[in-house]
């Protein structure tokens, strides 16, 4: 005969279980350790009784697995624990315990016999060695660990085991409270339950109907002694409950109209009533319906005389939401036509719009990014400064050029580096062979040598190129390469040049240089097309496009013949348009050098005066982003992050952890925490706040 004994114990740092097999032959009992298992205590601190329960649960699972594995008949199994609280929990119904304890107690009861659990003293608990630990030398000399406690060798084992422990105060019990609310309300009908606040507690129409259905059944059973035919609500009970709820809602919102219709002296409602045009009437069940003009139509009675639903009432919201979901999130017109087969919602179109605004599935299909007020222009855009002293840089391409002038020459990939002056919008173009760090630094050197060194440089964040296209993958790797950034930073630091990045995935914050890239591509496509040019020819075309763009007017032209030559970026570079005709030489005229210098300074002063008078005024108005919705963006708000390369339904969700306001105190960037715990920054333009009801409540 073989018996199995299991022990469990726990401490604040670990818990575990061990199992012993006892072979009984001719009255002799031989006991040996079969298996043991230990676990580290959870990181979240738990009470000691909970840890003891985890150990007991581990023991029950271990015994269950061992018994199903061994091909041996076990005559008896006994489980030991030194926790009286755990034994008391095992004798308690799981429904009376809190969730954490109830789940584990239910599992223990399912895989073990509750009558096989016993109490053991801590000094005789072999699993105490697991929970508290012991060094290897002491373990090798510990007979209790290898051969079990001495009391297991008793012939009558049950006589020495205490198992009956009743605790007066047991932890983790659910608190059962009874709440009685007394309210004074008008009683409309002996068969109606007039508790209007109950509507606000439910978000599902059919759940509300079932709850009221069972309440009505209880009332009929207790007061009217009506027998119950089945446990589930019948169709008749559900229909009667719906009619009762509709009567409650109608009598709450159309009290005066119903009072007039119930009186014998009046057939019509008051002339100021909102439902006067519907010619309402009360049917035999006391429900307000549309009189209408379709009495002779060959349609159902509900379609001839739909039930009037009050506007801005919770019941109508629940009916609309239920119909919207059951009809596969139908649109406004479709949903309204479906509802009017039975109901006539007052101001139905606006009500449907209001409800659909809070449908998360519909919102995620067509999410609306947050709008914010167009910000103030930075100082570099509105203050005079040397051309290209504060500029931006961006890449465009790739474009393919021929390696030589031979007909079958190999095509190589090149890129365009675009530098844009923030104050004058002047453009400088460099053609680079590849996306290496050396090519980028050499392009910067050529730019500084021709235009002078810059004090600040702005550029896109490298994340803007992720997923846009495979051809931008190399550029993304370049910008996010640590060695590249280190070398560029060292190169710029030697000349005290500051580099600024815009937030990730916010190309609208770099609209100035994005517009320049767009203009370059516009001319490049119409100039080169599909032709393949050599490097020299391509560079010549790009420089010509640069001259063309630098000669474009900064302000709109007029038809007045007395207007001066339009102000262009080239005026700040060479003092005239790059496309203007050459003037007559004045090298033979005598002129004092200082006078000539002063004349040039006067010309530049005039250019900047015209720039301030003509160009700055065009930057005053906001062409878009005229409203501010940053009040919707709050810390803790659940948002959807806009991703350009995947469908809206797969856009990741995140939660806002921090708001970053601009100098105008408007939120323009937020920090969000992704589901994996990573925190990143996003422009508010790339964030869609989910319309949760608890954050933006419905207006009932």
Secondary structure, DSSP 8 states (H G I E B T S, - for coil): -EEEEEEEEE-SSEEEEEEEEEEEETTEEEEEEEEEEEEE--SS---HHHHHHHHHHHHHHHHHHHHHH--S--SEEEEEES-HHHHHHHTS-GGGB-HHHHHHHHHHHHHS-GGGEEE--GGG-TTHHHHH---HHHHHT-HHHHH--GGGG-SSGGGG-B-----SS-TTB----------------TT----GGGGGG-S-HHHHHHHHHHHHHHHHHHHS------SS--HHHHHHHHHHHHHHHHHHH-HHHHHHHHSTT-SS--TT-TTGGGT-EE-TTS-EE---S-TTSSS-HHHHS-EEE-TT-HHHHHHHHHHHHHTTS--HHHHHHHHTTTEEETTHHHHHHHHHTT-HHHHHHT------------HHHHS---TTSEEEEEEEEEEEEESSSSTT--EEEEEEEEEEETTT--EEEEEESSS-HHHHHHHHHHHHHHH---SEEEE--GGGGTTT-GGGHHHHHHHT-HHHHHHHHHHHHHTT-EEEE--TT-GGGGHHHHHHHHHHHHHHHHHTTT---BHHHHHHHHHHHHHHHHTSBSS---S-TT-----BGGGGTTSS-TTS------TTS---HHHHHHHHHHHHHHHHHHIIIIIHHHTSS-SS--S--GGG--TT-EEEE--TTS-GGG--EEEEEEEEE-TTS-EEEEEEEETTS-EEEEEGGGEEE---TTTS----
